[in-house]
Amino acid sequence: MGCAGAARRPCKLRAVTKPTDPYHAHVYYDQYTWSLAERLHQELNDILLRGAMKDLVMVGKMYERGVGPHPKPQFEIQFLASAVPEIASLIGATGLTALIHPLTDDDLADHTTLAEWIGEPLPLDESVLDPPGKNQGIARFGKTDY
């Protein structure tokens, strides 16, 4: 399972039900891959500003440490399900590790059973994820203030 070959083939997530379903990607990096992540982050911001990918919604800030369930520094991308193949291809081409998942009312499932990895999976801190029926990610979708 996973999108390890996303640079060579589209990522196919089994949770996609409609092209307008909300998705997140978390792109991970460390001191050795920071510049790669920074280039991808800038490329995605440029795409967003140009409107070149209509279903790209938001590119979050680059964190210098792990936040929430994420054990390493990361930045978040918000997009609609129709953009999954293009986002996965852009990330896969960098060689960075990323977690791509839908936004449903089950935060734990979103980050585990419904998620796909590009690259080697990382252990997440599942204890901080919202319980089923309450997912703060849904409320934040499309907001750019974090």
Secondary structure as UniProt FT lines:
FT   TURN            4..8
FT   TURN            14..15
FT   TURN            19..20
FT   STRAND          22..28
FT   TURN            31..33
FT   HELIX           34..50
FT   TURN            54..55
FT   STRAND          56..59
FT   TURN            68..69
FT   STRAND          74..80
FT   HELIX           81..83
FT   HELIX           84..94
FT   STRAND          97..102
FT   HELIX           107..111
FT   TURN            112..114
FT   STRAND          116..118
FT   HELIX           126..128
FT   TURN            132..133
FT   HELIX           136..140
FT   TURN            141..142
//
